[in-house]
Amino acid sequence: MPSPPPLSSPFAGELTPKLSISELRDTAYEIFVAACRTSSAKPLSSSNGHHHAAASSPSVSLTRSPSYSSSSEVNTPSPTPSLQRSISSTASKMKKALGLRSSSSKKGNGNGRSDGGRSDGGKRNGRPLTVGELMRVQMRVSESADSRIRRALLRIAAGQVGKRVESMVLPLELLQQLKSSDFTDQQEYEAWQKRNLKVLEAGLILHPSQPIGKADTVAQRLRQIIHGALQRPMETGKNNESLQVLRSAVMSLACRSSDGSLFDTCHWADGIPLNLQLYEMLLEACFDANDESSIIEEVDELMELIKKTWTILGISQLLHNLCFSWVLFNRFVATGQVDNDLLSAADGQLDEVAKDAKTTKDPTYSKLLSSTLTPILSWVEKRLLAYHDTFDHGNINTMSVVVSLGLSAAKILVEDISHEYRRKRKGEVDVTRSRIETYIRSSLRTAFAQRMEKADSSRRASKNQPNPLPMLAILAKDVGELAAQEKKVFSPILKRWHPLAAGIAVATLHACYRNELMQFVSSITELTSDAVLILRAADKLEKDLVQTAVEDSVDSDDGGKAIIREMPPYEAETAIGNLVKVWIKTRVEGLKERVDANLQKEVWNPHASQGLAPSAVDVMHVIDDTIEAFFQLPIPMHPALLPDLVDGLDRLLQYYGTKAKSGCGSRNSYLPTMPALTRCELGSKFQGVFKKKDKSPNSQKKNSQVVANGNNAFGILQLCVRINTLHNIRMELEALEKRIITHLRNSETSSLEDFSNGLCKQFDLTPAACWEAIQQLSETVAYIVVFHDSSHVLWDSLYVGEASSSRIEPFLKEMEQHLLTISDTIHEKVRTRIISDIMRASFDGFLLVLLAGGPLRAFSKQDSQIIEDDFKSLKDLFWANGDGLPADLINKYSSTAREVLPLFRTDSDVLIERFRRLTLEIYGSAARSRLPLPPTSGQWNPTEPNTLLRVLCYRNDEVASKFLKKTYNLPKKL
């Protein structure tokens, strides 16, 4: 590939009339040769072998001009250089100081000495090559042109003995000495004349060292002369009138001072930017004509002679350092940007410029400094603001030099030129860290954008493949690779200037990815496989980036807190958790709708499979599927979110249990209403049984409701199916919990702590709800059996009329049938429970007949034995000769009856006296004048006044009847 063109010179300005590079180079060479003449005005030897007079003259040593002085490090005392002196073969001190390798080491062979492409070992025509001849070759000046210049200078020296070169205007003197016959053709002559005239115009009128006014008549006259000669060439080489007029005008402008007086020294090439461009031409000659990236080995001797031009060009050490920095840098750019030594040399030279910038505040120098460093900084930043595109394994070694150069330029521009910076305390601005941070953030943002495009392309390319990765998941992987590359390749280089280079890099990538991730998170409303993949990839990326930031900032003052603050968490796990919670909520709500729909169709068929409701079988099956689906979700926090799922399912099953018992009533729904208290009609005989038309209105109403519902979902067998179903749900929970434990053990993210915390044991609501529903339904079944289905043999007929003729046998037969049917239907695990409730309901019904059976029932003391025998038969029904309920359970539930029944064989007087005493104990002295009527509590007890009162109400004797008449005026009939 061809080398890129050099950058535009910052010293070019607007050189008008336009001087080409070759014209500037030729003029610079003329100045160089003239400056190297002796101050003693002895003839300057010509290297041209055709001039015998010159050749026979003694060799002339070149001494420094009295007005020349320099503090440059390359100006150490050395033998006086001479254009005729042979080239030294010693190693260059200047190249060593600049960190440049010798040509031989650079080329890797022993013939590396730069000799301008000469193949004769540094000799021409058998004579050693001189420094002057080397300069001619380096500046591409022909031998004929060089010979012409030297002839002219010899003539000038001969005609102006003792006159220093800085006291003459070289283009004017050359015009005076050379004529058309000194040139090979007229075209060459005219081009030479025009060049010198344009140099005079540029140096004296357009860019003078001392400003001239627009009304300056001498300048106007000179401009007219020059423009006229450019249109029509003048005759040179003679002391004619046109040249005398030109000399008059030129010398008037060249020798004037700021106050208008005349100087001995002429100022014709020391105005900015002409002098800098001419000097740049001379410095360019230090580079090998055949190896443009190499400085010649003879640079020490050549630079010594170049610096002799300083008095003519008005160059100082400050300007030399600045120009040389630019030349080194520009040569690196123009030669393919491969020679790091050149860039390092330019950077080292900028260190000298930085020192100079701190010692002077000259506005002209500051302006030059800015115009020189600005393009350097622009070139550097163009590469560093996207250094991922600029540097790779092939040129990564260049990066540190580029960074160093850019920072040097930036610090000078900001710290030594910027007025805004000076107004601030220097501690507030860290130019180096600020620039490095800018480069890192800019380059990584650019690289991130490129990775985004690449990830999107990858996604589009794989969209027809099975299970293609979503773009943000691809991007997370790519960003992780980018961060790893940054940490391995670039951060070690940048850390030299910024201790937190890697931290800033990963913080930048973290922010870039976060912007994309947050847009995605805000757009998702449900859990999908793509969403989980992206969020898990983001979580992994964030952990890697944070880890890098922490490692990079271990030794920082704040321990990396500032960098970490730049990295607000993605909260990917939280986002996943929220999506999973939405997923759980959606599943549970869907299940609830399914439960409602199934329960509306449920008939609680006792002939269904295993005596279970299909609605419950379905809900348990779907719950099992939901748990299976939950553990198949590709998420990293199954144990953490399991309580949410279990809680939702727990509430769902609780809801099912509540709905399963809903509308079935309770024990109180089937208890008959107690009739008002009455006293017995002495000697009355009851015939027949309690007819339906004699029932209380409340009893009829309640029973009619039960009858209406008895043949559908609320029948005894249907209620037993409900009980079986709820019991089965309780049992299924145990199996469900075991399956959850198995899933947890197989989960990658679970730990022993998850099991010890009992995360799978959170079905707290369902067991209690099911047990409560079973209890209610069991009691309901018991009271339906006793008070509804068996009411005709209990409430309607037991002990109605004569106790001896309406005993308990019909009720026992009825109950035996019910118990057989229920035992065959109900699950064995709850069979004891429901039979116990039926027994308890039977005991309650038996006591209710005795204590609240209405005016159709009356008992004498002699009937007490019948009652006790009947109650024993009732207990025996449930004992079933040892095959039924346990004896201790029967005794437990029969305790109330066993305590109350002895009252039926107790004398009425004793009962009345006990009733009085207990009533006075409860109500106190207020009850002495009139015994209050004790309220009915329904809790029968031999020490409870209402229980005693009811025994008296159903006592068929005169004592009881008179007491009730006198004390409460109770009627004999309702």
Secondary structure, DSSP 8 states (H G I E B T S, - for coil): ---------TT----SS---HHHHHHHHHHHHHHHTS-TT--------TT-HHHHHS--------TT-----TT--------TTSB---S--HHHHHHT---HHHHHTSTT----TT-SSSSEETTEE-BHHHHHHHHTT--HHHHHHHHHHHHHHHHHSTT--GGGS-HHHHHHHH--GGGSSSHHHHHHHHHHHHHHHHIIIIIS-SS---TT-HHHHHHHHHHHHHHHS----SS--HHHHHHHHHHHHHHSB-TTS-B-SS--SS-STTHHHHHHHHHHHTTB-SSSTTSB-TTHHHHHHHHGGGHHHHT--HHHHHHHHHHHHHHHHHHTTS--HHHHHHHHHHHHHHHHHHHH---HHHHHHHHHHHHHHHHHHHHHHTTHHHH--TTTHHHHHHHHHHHHHHHHIIIIII-HHHHHS-GGG--HHHHHHHHHHHHHHHHHHHHHHHHHHHHHHHTTTSSS---HHHHHHHHHHHHHHHIIIIIHHHHTTT-TTHHHHHHHHHHHHHHHHHHHHHHH--S--HHHHHHHHHHHHHHHHHHHHHHHHTTTSTTTTHHHHHT-----HHHHHHHHHHHHHHHHHHHHHHHHHHHHHH----TTSGGG--HHHHHHHHHHHHHHHHHHHS--S-HHHHHHHHHHHHHHHHHHHHHHHHTTS--HHHHS----------TT----S---GGGS-HHHHHHHHHHHHHTTTTTSHHHHHHHHHHHHHHHHHHHHHHHHHHHHHHH-TT--HHHHHTTTT----HHHHHHHHHHHHHHHHHHHHIIIIITTTTTTTTTTSB-GGGS-SHHHHHHHHHHHHHHHHHS-HHHHHHHHHHHHHHHHHHHHHHHHH--TTB-B-TTHHHHHHHHHHHHHHHHHGGGTSS-HHHHHHHTHHHHHHGGGGGS-HHHHHHHHHHHHHHHHGGGGTTS-------S---TTSHHHHHHHHHTB-SHHHHHHHHHHH---S--
